[in-house]
Amino acid sequence: MASRQVLEGVSNFRDVGGYATADGRTVKTGAVYRPNQLLPVTDADLDHLVGLKLSAICDLRSVRERKAQPTPERIGAAIHGSAKPDTDFIFEDIFAHTPHEVDAWVDAFARFYGDVTEYYADEFGLMFRLILGSDLPMVVHCSAGKDRTGVACALLLSAIGVDRETVMADYLLTSELLKEDMHFKNMLSDAKLNHYAALPQECREVMLGTSPRYLNTALDTLDKRYGSLDGYLGKRLGIDADDIFRLKDTLLA
């Protein structure tokens, strides 16, 4: 299991390094970190983040999310943000067309994961290009650090040779870390998700959690659409075999 650095104000901050790859190498620690949003950091957290000497932050959040919860400037890293104005195109559709039943919400989130690699291809490609440009150490994150960030890190770890079972374990760890995070739960009640309060608790839990079905849907959809992960990386993100070799050289020990 990769090491995780628990900050006081950010429950889901962790290093994605430490995992073994199929060829017997290990993902380097201190290169890529994955948190939820960084606004609720304490002064001690900021001291720690400054000490990491981050080069880049790949922020998968929309423009509206970044304005509502801005990343503290003191961290000092260059912020590379998504150009998407908001996430209404995802959540308004889910809220509008999903009955208030658990199975329906699970199905809706599985469908979202099936499309997220298309919805966020530009942002995922940016993450890979930042790493290829040696903008390290870096942080890749969204609001909760579980859906967009979960898929991004699954793509990255898979691309450099970490097996599916380990990738899944890293993804599912987020649910445990966010379980008692009241800041995250309160965030879901903001204006952009104003239908959240009307949901039954069991449907809310779907939004709060992760599931093997979700990530499997994302990765299996890549295989169906592009033939393989490598096909998706090359055809959709423009990350070719030489780039993968360089990624491995950069991120593996």
C-alpha positions in Angstrom: 0.0 0.0 0.0 1.2 3.5 -0.9 2.1 5.7 2.0 -0.4 8.4 2.9 0.3 11.8 4.5 -2.6 12.7 6.7 -3.0 16.4 7.0 -5.1 18.0 9.7 -7.6 19.7 7.4 -7.4 17.5 4.3 -8.4 13.9 5.1 -7.7 12.4 1.7 -4.1 13.6 1.0 -1.7 10.8 0.1 1.4 9.9 -1.9 0.6 7.6 -4.8 4.1 6.1 -4.6 5.2 2.9 -3.0 3.3 0.5 -5.2 5.0 -2.4 -7.0 4.7 -2.8 -10.8 4.5 -6.0 -12.9 8.1 -5.7 -13.9 9.3 -5.6 -10.2 9.9 -1.9 -10.0 8.3 0.5 -7.5 6.5 3.8 -8.0 8.6 6.5 -6.5 7.4 8.4 -3.4 7.5 12.1 -3.3 6.6 12.6 -6.9 2.8 12.6 -7.2 0.2 13.3 -4.5 -3.5 12.9 -4.6 -5.8 14.9 -2.2 -9.2 16.3 -2.1 -9.4 20.1 -2.4 -6.8 22.0 -0.4 -8.8 24.9 1.0 -9.5 23.5 4.5 -5.7 23.2 5.3 -4.5 24.4 8.6 -1.3 26.5 9.1 0.6 23.3 10.0 -0.7 21.7 6.8 0.5 24.7 4.8 3.9 24.4 6.4 4.0 20.8 5.3 2.8 21.5 1.8 5.4 24.3 1.3 8.0 21.9 2.5 7.2 19.5 -0.3 8.4 22.1 -2.8 5.6 21.3 -5.2 6.2 22.3 -8.8 2.7 21.9 -10.1 -1.0 21.4 -9.1 -3.1 19.7 -11.7 -6.6 20.9 -10.6 -9.4 18.9 -12.2 -12.1 21.1 -10.7 -14.2 23.4 -12.8 -13.6 27.2 -12.9 -16.6 27.6 -10.6 -15.3 25.1 -8.1 -11.9 26.8 -8.0 -13.4 30.2 -7.4 -15.6 28.9 -4.6 -12.8 27.0 -2.9 -9.5 28.6 -4.0 -6.2 26.8 -3.5 -4.1 28.8 -1.0 -1.4 30.8 -2.8 1.1 30.1 -0.1 1.6 26.6 -1.3 3.6 28.2 -4.1 3.0 25.7 -6.9 1.9 26.6 -10.4 -1.8 25.8 -10.7 -3.0 24.2 -14.0 -6.8 24.2 -14.0 -9.5 22.7 -16.0 -11.2 25.1 -18.5 -14.6 23.7 -17.8 -16.9 26.5 -16.4 -18.8 24.1 -14.1 -19.9 20.5 -13.5 -23.6 21.2 -14.0 -23.6 19.1 -17.2 -22.9 16.0 -15.1 -24.8 16.5 -11.9 -27.9 18.3 -13.3 -28.4 15.4 -15.6 -28.0 12.8 -12.8 -30.4 14.7 -10.5 -33.0 15.3 -13.2 -33.2 11.7 -14.5 -32.4 9.5 -11.5 -35.2 8.1 -9.3 -34.5 8.4 -5.6 -33.6 4.7 -5.3 -30.2 3.3 -4.4 -29.9 0.9 -7.4 -30.8 3.8 -9.8 -28.1 6.0 -8.2 -25.5 3.3 -8.4 -26.4 2.8 -12.1 -26.2 6.6 -12.7 -22.7 6.9 -11.2 -21.5 3.8 -13.1 -22.7 5.5 -16.3 -20.9 8.7 -15.3 -17.7 6.7 -14.8 -18.2 5.1 -18.2 -18.0 8.6 -19.7 -15.6 10.4 -17.4 -12.6 9.5 -19.5 -14.2 11.3 -22.5 -15.6 14.2 -20.4 -12.1 14.8 -18.8 -9.8 13.7 -21.6 -8.2 17.2 -21.8 -7.6 17.3 -18.0 -6.2 13.8 -17.9 -3.9 14.5 -20.8 -2.7 17.6 -19.0 -1.8 15.5 -16.0 0.3 13.2 -18.1 2.0 16.1 -20.0 2.9 17.8 -16.7 4.6 14.7 -15.5 6.4 14.3 -18.9 7.5 17.8 -18.5 9.1 17.0 -15.1 6.7 19.3 -13.3 7.4 17.3 -10.1 6.6 17.0 -7.3 3.0 17.6 -8.3 -0.5 17.3 -6.9 -3.5 16.1 -8.9 -6.9 16.6 -7.3 -10.5 17.6 -7.6 -13.1 18.5 -4.9 -13.4 15.2 -3.1 -10.4 13.4 -4.6 -12.5 10.3 -5.4 -14.1 10.4 -8.8 -12.1 12.6 -11.3 -9.0 12.2 -9.2 -9.7 8.5 -8.7 -9.9 7.8 -12.4 -6.9 10.1 -13.1 -4.7 8.2 -10.7 -6.0 4.8 -11.9 -5.0 5.8 -15.4 -1.6 6.9 -14.3 -0.8 3.9 -12.1 -2.1 1.5 -14.8 0.0 3.2 -17.5 3.2 2.6 -15.6 2.5 -1.0 -14.8 0.7 -1.2 -11.5 -1.8 -4.2 -11.5 -5.5 -3.7 -11.5 -6.1 -5.1 -8.0 -3.6 -2.6 -6.5 -5.1 0.3 -8.6 -8.5 -0.6 -7.3 -7.3 -0.8 -3.7 -5.8 2.7 -4.0 -9.1 4.0 -5.5 -11.3 2.4 -2.7 -9.1 3.8 0.1 -10.7 7.2 -0.5 -14.0 6.1 0.9 -12.3 5.2 4.2 -10.5 8.5 4.4 -13.6 10.6 3.6 -16.0 8.7 5.8 -15.8 11.2 8.7 -14.9 14.3 6.7 -17.6 16.8 7.6 -16.1 19.5 5.3 -16.6 17.1 2.3 -20.2 16.3 3.4 -21.0 20.0 3.8 -19.5 20.7 0.4 -22.2 18.6 -1.2 -24.8 20.9 0.2 -23.6 24.0 -1.6 -25.5 25.8 -4.3 -24.3 23.7 -7.2 -25.7 20.6 -5.6 -28.8 22.1 -4.1 -30.8 19.0 -4.8 -28.6 16.9 -2.5 -30.6 17.7 0.6 -33.7 16.2 -1.0 -32.1 12.8 -1.5 -32.7 9.9 0.8 -29.7 9.1 3.0 -28.9 5.8 1.1 -28.7 7.8 -2.2 -26.4 10.4 -0.5 -24.1 7.6 0.5 -23.7 6.7 -3.2 -22.4 10.2 -3.8 -20.1 10.0 -0.8 -18.5 6.7 -1.7 -16.5 4.7 -4.2 -17.3 1.3 -5.6 -15.4 -1.3 -7.6 -18.2 -1.2 -10.1 -17.5 2.5 -10.9 -13.8 2.2 -11.6 -14.2 -1.1 -13.4 -16.8 0.6 -15.6 -14.4 3.4 -16.5 -11.5 1.0 -17.3 -13.7 -1.6 -19.1 -15.2 1.2 -21.3 -11.7 2.2 -22.4 -11.1 -1.3 -23.6 -14.4 -1.3 -25.5 -13.9 2.1 -27.1 -10.2 2.0 -27.8 -9.1 -1.7 -27.5 -6.9 -1.1 -24.5 -5.6 1.5 -22.0 -2.7 2.1 -24.4 -5.2 2.7 -27.2 -7.0 5.3 -25.1 -3.8 7.0 -24.1 -2.5 7.1 -27.6 -5.6 7.9 -29.6 -7.5 10.1 -27.2 -4.7 11.7 -25.0 -1.8 11.7 -27.4 0.4 9.7 -25.0 2.3 7.2 -27.1 4.7 4.3 -26.4 7.7 6.6 -26.1 5.9 8.8 -23.6 5.0 5.7 -21.5 8.6 4.7 -21.5 9.5 8.2 -20.3 6.8 8.1 -17.7 8.1 4.8 -16.3 11.7 6.2 -16.3 10.5 9.3 -14.4 8.1 7.6 -11.9 9.6 4.2 -11.2 12.6 3.2 -9.2 
